[in-house]
Amino acid sequence: PSKEASSPSLGKDRADTVIIGGGCVGVSLAYHLAKAGLKDVVLLEKSELTAGSTWHAAGLTTYFHPGINLKKIHSYSIKLYEKLEEETGQPVGFHQPGSIRIASTPTRVDEFKYQMTRAGWHPTEQYLITPEKVQELFPLLNMDKVLAGLYNPGDGHIDPYSLTMALAAGARKYGAQLNYPVQVTNLNSRSDGTWEVETPLGIIQAKRIVNAAGFWARDVGKMIGLQHPLIPVHHQYVVTSTIPEVKALKTELPVIRDLEGSYYLRQERDGLLFGPYESEEKMKLQESWVTNGVPPGFGKELFESDLDRIMEHIEAAMEMVPVLRKADIVNTIAGPITYSPDILPMVGPHQGVRNYWVAIGFGYGIIHAGGMGKYLSDWILEGEPPFDLIEVDPNRYGKWTTTEYTAAKARESYGFNNIVGYPKEERFAGRPTERTSGLYDLLKSKCSMGFHAGWEQPHWFYKPGDETGYKPSFRRTNWFDPVGREYKQVMEKVGVIDLSPFGKFKVKGTDSVKLLDHLFANVVPKVGSTNISHMLTPTGKVYAELTVSQLYPGEFMLVTGSGSELHDLRWIEDKITRGGYKAEIANVTDEMGVLSVAGPYARQVLQKLTNDDLSDASFKFLQCRHLKLSNIAVTAIRISYTGELGWELYHRKEDSVPLYNAIMEAGQKEGIDDFGTYALNALRLEKGFRAWGAEMNCDTNPLEAGLEYFVKLNKAADFTGKQALKQIKEKGLKRRLIYLTLETDNVDPEGNESVWHNGKVIGNTTSGCFSYGAQQSLAFAYVPIELSKVGQKLEVELLGKNYPATIIQEPLVLTEPTRTRLQKKGESPKI
């Protein structure tokens, strides 16, 4: 690409938003902010636009993504790229021949069916196609191994340089300034939350800064004391000379992704281009850049190519596309791509630093650039994310994401690019992190652990005769019966679960009550009490769900799920600063352990360890108090996500082992035992308890999610989202959350599946599992109001088959407090 003439200048010394980095992502953000009418958008690029990873990218664009939220990003990008030339007058070299993912094993066919039910309720076109159709679309394929294809019309590839130049032209047209070569040399945060951006040409004062610096993002982060978990990987792709069979074709070949061969392949003029993802043992990281920073002059350079490293993939490609055997390789591109530990980018505001936003860690920057530019622009302008995209929240990482962890994970993620995506997937590189609960060493050999925000947490426990270990499957697998056993343990006796990964905050200060009254839709609990409260966004979506306990007058403990810890903390810190509240929040997640004891004998067991009266009259449901159990100080809350009689016991992490041992010892007679999070999920679903991230998130309001009980529209405080909710209530709901039983065979729902009625997809499940109580599958789902009545017959698509489902009255099993209340009235409750 020719260098575009530009003279370095700052143009202005003040800006609303300074974007650091002129790759396709940074330029897309500048374009979207300016187009939305934001004045004073300045982008600074240290060499020239597209330097770094953009200019040498293969430029693939696809509607497909295994996750449900990122499909929206892909879809927006493609729709934008289709119109960009017309809007800006700049050609973008966009080809849309479609793409086909190839299944050559029965497990892959299952995966495609699993993906089809996830695509059904999205507007994107996606089809499961036969080998005959695959061959018709890609006639040069060797069909020996092809069992099926997953076809997305409209997929293809774009020229990354032209795309960036078109976005740049658009950004300038709408008033953004793109300045290069201008290097950012330092960043200073000021006490009022604004920034000083230092460059060799002077200082710019900015309301906010956005780090979009690609593989320089770590270096930019270091300027303000952050260690972004990013690492450059070497990615190679190969371009061939003209191939007569390709030249003879009338239409461009679709892009193919041979998943077992782990490569993509597309037409490039009259030849082919293909790029492999080699295994974690063979792939190459550029680790020196992490320790020493990126070499100063690096801009539009490449690495030396190494065909030996990718030879097995070249051979697989030659077998799948035999015309490759005769082709000459004319070009091998080996360039740096930035990886985060899980391959997903980090996009949004960063916890712990005011007005510092990131758009970094893009392993697939070309397809993400358009959609992420729009997503981030909307969030900056509206003060809340436009839709749920929790998986790219930069605050999913923390102090536990060390350089060693990042490197191990990037290797694994790169090598696993095309592995089968199972439900409940676990990946084991880089584990355990330094963030383990006090019970980890005691429990690790007795159970199958799951990874949650750096923590290890028991999913299910082993007994003699069980098939142990991680055995992923699209159908019921080795944990199915053991989880039923743990379910029974809690329903009939008493169980113990390690909940230490919970995010835990302490809030205090003269304005603490006022702060929480404005933050939460529920009332503030009285001293010694706990409630379930929701933080809503300005438009009335559910940003978070926490349990709130007032331990002492004006002193609170807030508890959230492990994955939401810094996501929620950032929101609260932001509210404190903006509202000028005299309150402080401390994150005590890592120093506190949590054990939950639940089941009909929970009181009997715990009463042996304390002189405090734990009777129902003395220690009521949703009360909290400090007490000593076996002489260990705990904050006990009478609450349980199992819906059974139970307490959560918050304690110092170093007391976890003695506390656990004391409880296990005390419960011998009652037959106490461990249970894990899979059984917990089955128990909460039977009780009709919602989960944040599934039944509610930034795509749902609390009224459609059935959370009215926790939303106090009549309280005096004007909590965030209150006005929006009043309007939503007035207008009436279009859809609501319903509760289904399903007639299935060896497969259970888990969420995000298509719900059908009269041959049409009308909604989606949010979570599901097998109910060990009812001995059938159970799920939550969103459906239109007119199809939401109890008794309504629907269907849920699982692995390519529609299973009959019926809406039932929730819950399937009444909670213990409700059963106790009904018993006192002389009624016989359903269990």
Secondary structure, DSSP 8 states (H G I E B T S, - for coil): ------------SEEEEEEE--SHHHHHHHHHHHHTT-S-EEEE-SS-TTTTTTTT---EE-S--SSSSHHHHHHHHHHHHHHHHHHHS-----B---EEEEE-SHHHHHHHHHHHHHHTTSSS--EEE-HHHHHHH-TT--GGG--EEEEETT-EE--HHHHHHHHHHHHHHTT-EEE-S----EEEE-TTS-EEEEETTEEEEEEEEEE--GGGHHHHHHTTT-----EEEEEEEEEE---HHHHT-SS---EEEETTTTEEEEEETTEEEEEE---TTT--B-HHHHHH-S-TT-SS------GGGGHHHHHHHHHHSGGGGG--EEEEEEEEEEE-TTS--EEEE-TTSTTEEEEE--TTHHHHHHHHHHHHHHHHHHSS-SS--GGG-GGG--TT--HHHHHHHHHHHHHTTTS---TT----TT-S-S---TTHHHHTTTEEEEEETTEEEEEEE--TT---S----SS--TTHHHHHHHHHHHHHS-EEEE-TTSEEEEEESTTHHHHHHHHBSS----BTBEEEEEEE-TTS-EEEEEEEEEEETTEEEEEE-GGGHHHHHHHHHHHHHHHT-S-EEEE-GGGEEEEEEESTTHHHHHHTT-SS--STTTS-TTBEEEEEETTEEEEEE---TTSSSEEEEEEEGGGHHHHHHHHHHHTTTTT-EE--HHHHHHHHHHTT---BTTTBSTT--TTTTT-GGG--TTSSS--TTHHHHHHHHHH--SEEEEEEEE--SS----SS-EEEETTEEEEEEEEEEEETTTTEEEEEEEEEGGG-STT-EEEEEETTEEEEEEE--S-SS--HHHHHHHHHTT-----
